[in-house]
Amino acid sequence: MAIPSIVEALRQADWKAAETLAHARLAEQPGDAQTWELLGESLEHQDQKTAAWAAYDRAWMLDPRAAWAPVARTRLGIAEAESLPMRDPLPPWLSAALAVPSVPVVGAMIARNEADTIGTALERLKPAVDRLVVVDTGSTDQTMAIARQAGAEVVAQSWADDFAAARNAAQAALGEDGWVLWVDADEWLDPEDVHVPRIMAGLWGAQMVLARIVQVNWMGGRPNPNYDTTRFYPLGRGVAWGGRIHEQVVPPPSVAVAARPCVRIRVHHRGYEPEVMARKGKLARNERILRATIAAEPDNVAAWGFLGRDMFVAGKTEEAIDVLVRADQLAEHRPDYARRSEVRHVLVEAYLRTGQIANARQVVRQLTQDDPDFPGGWYLRGQVALQEVLQALADARASFDQAIAMVPRYRGAVSFNADIPGLLAPIGLADVAKFEGRWADAWQRYTAVRGQYGTPEVTQQLQWMKRAVADLETVWRRQEQDA
């Protein structure tokens, strides 16, 4: 059953028909997020609120970027704590549609001297998995004792500046059955998502699916979700980890990957806060390992890209630019490298930070051309354009000042407009002040010109500014009243 048929039934307000069509489609494609959403809409219109949320919740699991889902939950009057189990029984047909086979899930992590955080990480992870495995890479604090107390199997592995090797050391303990979910020792699983790993593992079974989870990085009290972290995959299929740092999941070369979806398994993380990064020396460690990687593999585009990003974060902007340019050059011949847009994104930011607007413009235009669906590219293109405008305004201001300054000294044969020093250039300076947001200065300049010349154009500018200020005051008063 096609999606348009379900949509048409909803447009016709034939809620039961939409429900029937969506149910039939899910029998064939149980992992289609849009169909689950449409099913939820049809049930909501029939005032089946609990059933509607069950469908919406499944859609949200399969599409974690669905900003509509929390809004729908509020609209249905369902609190987060009530998401699972459902407060009311579901119709048998919906329970059957939601059901998935039971597949074991192992929770895994690597740790070293994480006694302050690993207890919380394991306790939050435990309800979502069937077993816990911790690879300890040389802790000298209570990390291993805390892990064992939480019921985890602890694997000791010597540290050799290689994160992939540390993760791969867990392979024997993980076993060959079910799925594994990797969570870092300074992360905690969102309580609302404890049911998701088992559902997704049951939905995909033995398929070669490498699933991305959502790492919610907290910076300055604000969440910044990262959707490109692959940490959830089937065991017993030869999947391993590669890369000494910023390691990646690597399938065996002879096995085709069915999909690389992102699922709503949210892990919260504060490890990128500047004070945490500084205390743990993460950036210096990253740079050391990445430079060693590049020394051994000069054409490793991923290592160049990560090194450039980490150096930019560390404030080594000029060095970062050279590294990022090299990464972008290598990416030209690596169509399988999926992070080129990130490399260019950071490169544009580095150019902007160093005032290299022309270079930033060149890179960001290439970025939006090659990856037109990437919002970050368009945002940076706007930033570059804005910087060009500000740069042009500064140039205009300097040029008008220079025109006024040159008048008394000019002795050339070519005549110039006599209104430049007293009228035209001062109006230009007032215009620049207005566009730069220096309205008090602009008002004084326009007023001075009007007092001397009384030009209608200047009067119009003053009247426009007066109306704009009045409109702003009206909006401000309304907001104050609403507050």
Secondary structure, 3 states (H helix, E strand, C coil): CCHHHHHHHHHCCCHHHHHHHHHHHHHHCCCCHHHHHHHHHHHHHCCCHHHHHHHHHHHHHHCCCCCHHHHHHHHCCCCHHHCCCCCCCCCHHHHHHHCCCCCCEEEEEEECCCCCCHHHHHHHHHHHCCEEEEEECCCCCCHHHHHHHCCCEEEECCCCCCHHHHHHCCHHHHCCCCEEEECCCCEEECHHHCCHHHHHHHHHCCCCECEEEEEEEEECCEEEEEEEEEEEEECCCCCEEECCCCCEEECCCCCCCCECCEEEEEEEECCCCHHHHHHHCHHHHHHHHHHHHHHHCCCCHHHHHHHHHHHHHCCCHHHHHHHHHHHHHHHCCCCCCCCHHHHHHHHHHHHHHCCCHHHHHHHHHHHHHHCCCCHHHHHHHHHHHHHHHHHHHHHHHHHHHHHHHHHHHCCCCCCCCCCHHHHHHHHHHHHHHHHCCCHHHHHHHHHHHHHHHCCHHHHHHHHHHHHHHHHHHHHHHHHHHHC
